[in-house]
């Protein structure tokens, strides 16, 4: 899939999140940039790895979950959708956000 901007990138992330949550038997409310993967959606670290595989399949490019989940040598407690968006957009060499999604 060719993603050319951050809005398309967000849509792909939202689609992957909804697919994952459907597999887990959950139906989330709105997914926004401030939504936290664990605190708001109940996504565990194992689920997050599955999410990365779904995203890799959708965008056709490998990504390293560790690059997103480890900061300063330690795993982060939670990841915001905006962090995931920045990570995927950066992986795709998309320009930085001029404004929020």
C-alpha positions as CSV (number, residue, x, y, z in Angstrom):
1,X,0.0,0.0,0.0
2,X,1.3,3.4,-0.9
3,X,0.9,5.9,1.9
4,X,1.7,9.5,0.9
5,X,0.7,11.5,4.0
6,X,0.1,11.4,7.7
7,X,-3.7,11.2,7.4
8,X,-3.4,8.1,5.2
9,X,-0.9,6.7,7.7
10,X,-3.3,7.4,10.6
11,X,-6.1,5.6,8.7
12,X,-3.9,2.5,8.2
13,X,-2.9,2.5,11.9
14,X,-6.6,2.9,13.0
15,X,-7.6,0.0,10.6
16,X,-4.8,-2.2,12.1
17,X,-5.9,-1.3,15.6
18,X,-9.5,-2.1,14.9
19,X,-8.5,-5.4,13.3
20,X,-6.4,-6.4,16.3
21,X,-9.1,-5.3,18.8
22,X,-11.7,-7.3,16.8
23,X,-9.5,-10.4,17.1
24,X,-9.4,-9.7,20.8
25,X,-13.1,-9.4,21.0
26,X,-13.1,-5.7,21.8
27,X,-14.8,-2.8,20.2
28,X,-13.1,0.5,21.0
29,X,-14.7,3.9,21.0
30,X,-13.0,6.5,18.9
31,X,-9.3,6.1,18.3
32,X,-7.5,9.4,18.5
33,X,-3.8,10.4,18.6
34,X,-4.0,10.7,22.4
35,X,-5.4,7.2,22.8
36,X,-3.0,5.0,24.8
37,X,-2.5,1.5,23.5
38,X,-2.4,-0.2,26.9
39,X,-4.3,2.1,29.2
40,X,-7.1,2.9,26.8
41,X,-7.3,-0.1,24.5
42,X,-5.9,-2.8,26.8
43,X,-3.2,-3.8,24.3
44,X,-0.5,-5.9,25.9
45,X,3.2,-6.0,24.8
46,X,2.4,-9.3,23.0
47,X,-0.6,-7.7,21.3
48,X,1.6,-4.8,20.3
49,X,4.0,-7.1,18.5
50,X,1.0,-8.6,16.6
51,X,-0.1,-5.0,15.8
52,X,3.3,-4.3,14.3
53,X,3.0,-7.4,12.1
54,X,-0.4,-6.2,10.9
55,X,1.1,-2.8,10.2
56,X,4.0,-4.3,8.3
57,X,1.6,-6.4,6.2
58,X,-0.5,-3.3,5.4
59,X,2.4,-1.0,4.5
60,X,4.7,-3.6,3.0
61,X,7.7,-2.6,5.0
62,X,9.3,-4.2,8.1
63,X,9.5,-2.2,11.3
64,X,11.2,-2.9,14.5
65,X,8.9,-2.8,17.5
66,X,11.9,-2.4,19.8
67,X,12.7,0.9,18.1
68,X,9.3,2.2,19.3
69,X,9.0,0.4,22.7
70,X,12.5,1.1,24.1
71,X,13.6,4.5,25.2
72,X,16.8,5.2,27.1
73,X,17.5,1.4,27.3
74,X,14.1,0.6,29.0
75,X,10.8,-0.5,27.8
76,X,8.1,2.2,27.9
77,X,5.0,1.6,30.0
78,X,2.6,2.7,27.3
79,X,2.5,4.1,23.8
80,X,0.2,6.8,22.5
81,X,-1.3,6.4,19.0
82,X,0.5,9.7,18.1
83,X,3.8,8.0,19.0
84,X,2.9,5.1,16.8
85,X,1.9,7.5,14.0
86,X,5.2,9.4,14.3
87,X,7.1,6.1,14.3
88,X,5.3,4.7,11.2
89,X,5.4,8.0,9.4
90,X,9.2,8.3,10.0
91,X,9.7,4.7,8.8
92,X,7.9,5.7,5.6
93,X,9.9,9.0,5.3
94,X,6.8,11.1,5.4
95,X,7.2,14.8,6.2
96,X,6.6,15.9,9.8
97,X,3.1,16.9,10.8
98,X,2.3,20.5,10.1
99,X,-0.8,20.1,12.2
100,X,-2.5,17.3,14.3
101,X,-4.5,14.5,12.6
